[in-house]
Amino acid sequence: MRVLVACEYSGRVREAFRKLGHDAWSCDILPSDDNSEYHIQDDVLKHLDDGWDLMIAHPPCTHLAVSGARHFKEKIADGRQQEALDFVQALLDAPIDKIALENPISVISTKIRKPDQIIQPWQFGHGETKATCLWLKGIPRLTPTDIVDGRENKVWKMPPSPDRWKLRSTTYQGIATAMAEQWGVLL
């Protein structure tokens, strides 16, 4: 299966699919954290017509997540939120039969459509909370693989640091593995 992991620089989801034998590529304007040859450093919108069977998209949540709602008035006024919503819509409208778009609780739910599923890391082997919405096209909901205790909000409690934004947005390994194992068998 040809898999595009849009807006991913960590390589975590890409590598979960590659490990199972899929032709998986990540694409982001940032370089990949793992310096992989299977990363396209470019605007993903230029690559949506490249014959993908599945796309898993992780658009930036900076101007969308309700955790930053105190800044919405400014982001609406200067157009940043609408630009982010237009990007999300372009990803959802991509000419790819199977799509999963991932984002935290955000204005996507009210401005575009409600998510098909909300998952938590503790459903996939990580004792943490971080509500993650999935907007799905042509693929089933993820089934939890390893429900664990713990349920601490570690992501929200991260101390300030230059790479805090990157650490907060990296997909949990258990979720990446579940995506590859459950959605990688769809063709």
C-alpha positions, -999 to 999 in steps of 0.1 A, spaced: 0 0 0 13 35 -8 9 56 23 14 94 27 18 106 62 12 143 58 26 169 82 49 144 100 85 152 108 90 126 135 86 96 112 68 76 138 37 68 118 57 64 85 80 39 101 51 19 117 38 14 82 72 7 66 79 -19 93 49 -38 80 61 -36 44 42 -6 31 56 20 7 51 48 33 64 84 30 62 113 54 59 149 40 64 181 59 79 215 54 103 206 82 131 181 78 125 147 93 138 141 128 152 107 118 169 119 85 150 93 66 153 89 28 115 83 29 107 119 39 96 146 14 105 180 27 80 201 9 44 215 10 23 184 11 -4 200 -10 20 196 -40 20 158 -35 -16 148 -29 -20 136 -65 9 112 -64 -11 80 -64 -15 73 -26 -38 46 -13 -40 61 22 -32 94 38 -28 100 75 -27 138 80 -14 156 111 -21 193 102 -6 219 126 -31 226 154 -16 260 164 -45 281 151 -72 255 156 -69 237 190 -93 249 217 -64 248 242 -54 282 226 -89 296 224 -78 327 243 -60 337 211 -89 329 187 -101 366 183 -67 377 171 -63 346 148 -97 351 133 -91 388 127 -58 383 109 -69 353 89 -46 327 105 -74 305 117 -92 305 83 -59 297 65 -55 267 88 -91 256 82 -86 259 45 -55 237 47 -74 211 67 -102 211 41 -77 207 13 -63 176 30 -98 162 36 -107 168 0 -75 152 -14 -80 127 -42 -72 98 -20 -98 71 -12 -87 65 24 -79 94 47 -75 99 84 -69 134 97 -58 138 133 -60 169 155 -67 177 191 -101 190 202 -104 220 178 -126 243 158 -125 218 130 -154 202 148 -176 233 144 -162 249 113 -158 218 90 -175 188 107 -175 167 139 -148 140 141 -157 104 135 -138 92 166 -119 106 196 -91 84 209 -68 86 240 -32 74 245 -44 52 274 -64 31 249 -31 22 231 -7 14 259 3 49 272 -10 59 307 -17 94 296 -46 116 285 -46 136 253 -80 136 235 -72 132 198 -99 135 172 -99 115 140 -118 126 108 -121 95 87 -128 88 50 -131 53 37 -115 37 67 -129 23 100 -124 37 135 -94 25 154 -100 -2 179 -82 2 212 -53 -22 215 -40 -19 251 -61 -1 277 -39 9 306 -42 28 338 -23 60 346 -44 86 328 -22 116 335 -21 146 313 17 147 308 15 166 275 -3 196 290 21 196 320 53 197 300 76 225 311 85 253 287 113 245 263 124 253 228 111 220 215 80 217 236 57 222 206 74 192 188 72 170 219 35 178 224 26 170 188 45 137 183 22 107 178 23 81 205 40 49 194 10 28 204 -14 49 182 11 48 153 13 10 155 -25 6 157 -29 28 126 -4 7 107 -18 -27 119 -54 -18 115 -55 5 84 -25 -12 66 -46 -42 58 -74 -23 40 -63 -30 4 
